[in-house]
């Protein structure tokens, strides 16, 4: 931010008029004036444009006395320097010096958002981001009482921002096929705590992402760990009929950890893990744990609505429609979207 303010005061921010001055042919349009857009210059964008004027007038109420009234014809250095003198505080860390720097920074950020995302300029976004940054400085102790001396109670305005909905980050996730000649086995299990019924599902695909085999089987188990281990064992037995280089993906990290460390685990899983280790002989295997988002096909097979005692085995033609649809989307590289708190 400090580098941006230095470039702004040095007239080195590339607004439209600056690019035109460098002999670049460009039709200029200011994004901060939606109804009557003018030429985008530093003065217009940061001082006297419609959007900038609304932002400056909002924060003007924070400072008492009005020793430096806002003037539409202020230059940027005059605006920053005059604003810093409003409370007669000489400290460079005082709020009267920090606020205008935050305003010009977020004005520039909002301008870039509008230009590159083809969105409307919203002065309220600049006001909210400036208030939020000030609130973070206050909460972290970097903006103490002395730095806020002479400011008319900004805390009566800022706390309302804490009620604002937390932003969500959208994370794209993709299922990746194995490298040839490997095949990939995805497994998932389901255990009903009420009835004790359990079922395991798995799907085997080649390096093109094409479905080779899928299964959905009932399980007689005592725990979710045993269900996951048994499903992996059944899936590995099916996969060995199709290839000897097998990549196993399970949504239970406990099973993946036991296989990697060659451990048998607790009593309820020891027999299944021993059988699984015996199956690994004569083939090359690797195992990784993945989230349920990337294991949807196997999860659907584990929760397949059918006779609880029925053993189901499918190929590319007989697989359930939902499973074939998921396989096709993952084969095309369509990502899943997962939201996370920022």
N, C-alpha and C positions, 0 to 999 in steps of 0.2 A: 504494500500500500504506500509506503514512504517513497519508493521508487516512482510509482505512478504520480504522486503529488509533485515530485521533483520534475518529472517530464511535463506535467501540466503547466507548472510555473515557467518552464523553459520553452513552452510552445512546441512541444515535441509529441503531442498526442495526435494521432492520425484521424482527425475528423475529415469530413468531405472537403471543406475549404482548404485544409492543409494539403490534401492530395491534389486538388486542383492547382494550388500554388506550385506544386512539383510537376506541373504540365501533364497530369493524368486526366484525360477526358472522362468526366463523371457527372451524371445527373444527380444533384444533391437533393436529399429529402430528410427533413428532421423528423425523427420518430416520436419526439416528446410532444408534438402538437398534432393530435389526431384529426382535428377538423380543418385547420388551416396550416398544413405543414409548410415550413419555410426552408431556407438554406441552413444546413447544419454547420455551425461554427462553434468554436470553443465558448464564446460569449453566450450564444444562444442556448447551447446544450446545458451549460453548467450554471448560468446566472439568470437570464431573462426569458427563457422559453417557458411555455405554459406549465410543463411538468416540473421543471426546476423551481419556478416561482412558487408552486404549491408546496413543495418540500421545504424550501427556505422559510416560507411564512408559517408552516406548522411548527418548526423548531424555534422560530422567533419568540413564541410565547413562553419558552423555557427561561428566557433571560429578562430580568427586571430592569427598569430604568430607561431602556431604549436609548442608551448613550450613542449607539451607532445605528441609525435607522437604515432599513434596507432600501437601496436605490436601484432602479432598473438598469441604470447605465454604469453600474459598478464594473470595474475590470475584475478578473479573477484574483490577482494579488491584493487588490483593494478590499475585496469581499473577505478573503481569508484573514488578512491583517486586521481589518476593522472589527471583524467578529471576535478575534482574539482579545481585543481591548475592551470588550463590552463590560466585563466584570472587574476591570482593573487588576487582574491577576497576572503576575509575571511568569509563573511556572509554566514550562512547556507541556507539562502533563495535565494541566487544568482542562476541565471539560469544555471550556470556551474555545480552546485550541484544537481539541480532539474532534469535536462535533462537526465542524465544517469539512475536515479531511474525510471523515466517514461519509458525509453527504455526497461529496464529489466522487468518491470511490464507488458508492452504490448507484449513483446516477449513471456512471460509465458502465457498470455491470448490467443495469437494466436496459441501457441502450443496446449493448451487445446481445442481450437475450432477445430483444425485439428484432434486431437486424438478422440474426442468424437462425432464429426459430420462427420468423414471420408471425410474431405475436404483437399484441397491443401494449403500448407503454403504459404502465400503471404506477403513478406516483406513490400510491399506497404501499407498493412493494418496497420502494426505497425507504419510506418512513418506517415500515415494519423491520426491515433488515438493520437499519441504523439503530433503532431502539433495542433490538435484540442483541446487537453487538455491545451496546452500552450496558445492558443488563448483565451480560456475561462478564464484562470488566468489573462491574460492581460486585457481583457474586464471588468472583475470584479474588477480590481484595485489591485489584490493581487500580481501581478508581475509588479512593477513599473519600472521607468527608471533606478534607482540605481541598481535594481536586474538584469537589462539587460546590464549593463555597460561592454564593452569589447566584446559583441556579435555582429557579423557582420549581422546587419539588418535582423533579422528573419521575420520582418513584411512584407518584400517583398515576402516571401514564404507563410506565413500563410493566408492572406486574401482571397486567391483563394478558400479556403475551404468553405467559406460562400456560394459559388455558388453551392456547392454539394447538390444533392437532399436529402431532409430531409427523414430520415428513417421512415418507416411505421411499426406500431405495429398491428399485426393481432389478433383480439379478437374473440374467439369462443363463440357463443351464441346458447342456446338451448331452445326450447319450452318444457315446462314440463306439463304433464297431472295432473289433480287434484287428491287428495286422495279420495278413496271411502268413502261415497257414493256420493260425489260431482260430478257435471258435470261442464264443462267449456264452457263459451260463449265468443267467440272472435268477435268483431264488428269493422267495418271500414266504413267510408263514403267518398263520392267523390262529389265535387261541382265544376261545370264549371263556371268560372268567366265571360266568354264571353256570353254563351247562358243562363246561370242561371239554367241549368238542374242539377239535383242532384240525386244520387243513394246511397243506403246503402246496405251493405252486412254483413252477419254474419254466423258463423259456430258453431255448438254445438257438443262437444265430451265428451265421458265418461272417466273414470279413466284409461282405456286401451289406450286412444288416438284414439278410433274408432269414425268415423263420425256417428252421430245420425240424424242430421238435418242441412240443410243449406238453406239460402234464399238470394235473391237479389231483392230489391224493389225500385221503383221510389219514390222520396221524393219531396214534395212541401214545400220548406223552404226559409228563407230569409238570413240565415248566415250559416257558417260552424259549429258554435257551436250548432245551432238548428238541423242541419243535424246529428251531432254526437249524440246528446241527443235522437233524434227521432229513430235513428238506434238502440241504446241501449234499448229503450223502446220496439220496435218491437221484438228485439232479446230476451228480458226478457219474453215477452208474449209467444213466441214460446218455450222457455226453461221451463216455468212453466208447460207445458203439459208433460214434460219428467222427471221432478224431482223438489224437493222443496229446495235443497241445491245447489245454483248456484254461481259460481265464474265468474265474468264478467271481461274481459280484453279488453280495448279500447286503441287506439293509440292517443286519445285526452285527455291530462291530465286535461283540464279544466272541462270536464264532471266528471272525477273521483274525482276531488277536490270538486265539487258541491255536489255530492252524499255523500261523506264522511262528509262534514260539514252541510248537510241537508239544503243547500241554493238553492234558485231558480234562481239566476243569473240575467242577464239583461233581458229586456222586451221580446226580440225575443225568449228566451228559457224558460220563466217562465211556460208557459202552458205545454210544454213537460216534464219539470222537475216535475211538479205537478202530471202529469199522471204516470210518472216513480215511484214517491214515493208511489202512490196508489197501483201500481203493486207489490211493494215490500212486501206488507202486505200478510201474510200467507206463506211466504217462507224465508229461510235464504240466505242472499246474502253478497258477498264481492266484491269489485271492485278495480282494479289496472290498471295503465296506462303502456303500453309497447311501445317500438319503432316499427316502421313499418317493421323492419327486421324480427321480430318474429310474425308479424301479416299478413303474406303474403297471407294466404288462404282467410281471410276476405277481404283483399285489392283486390284480384283477383275477388271476387264476387261483390264488390262495382263497379268495372270497367268492369263488364261483358258486352260483346257486344251483345245486344239483343234489342227488341222493347222498346223504352224509357218508354212506359206506361205499360209494362208487369210485373206482379208480379210472380217471379219464386221461387219455393220451391223444394228442392232437398233432396234425401236420399243418402245412401251409394252407390247405384247402378246408380242413375240418375245424380249425381253431375258431373260437367265438368271434363275432364281428368286432366287438370292442377291442379285443386283443389284436386282431389284424389291423384295425385302424391305428392303434398306438404304434405298432411295428412299422407301418407305412410312414407315419409322421416322423418317427425317429430315424428311419432310413433316409428320409429326405433332409434331415438335419434341422427340422423345426425345433426351436428351443422351448423349454418350459420357462415360465416367468415366476420368480419367487420374490415376495416382498419382504424387506427387512427394515427395521427401524434405523434411521440415519444416526 
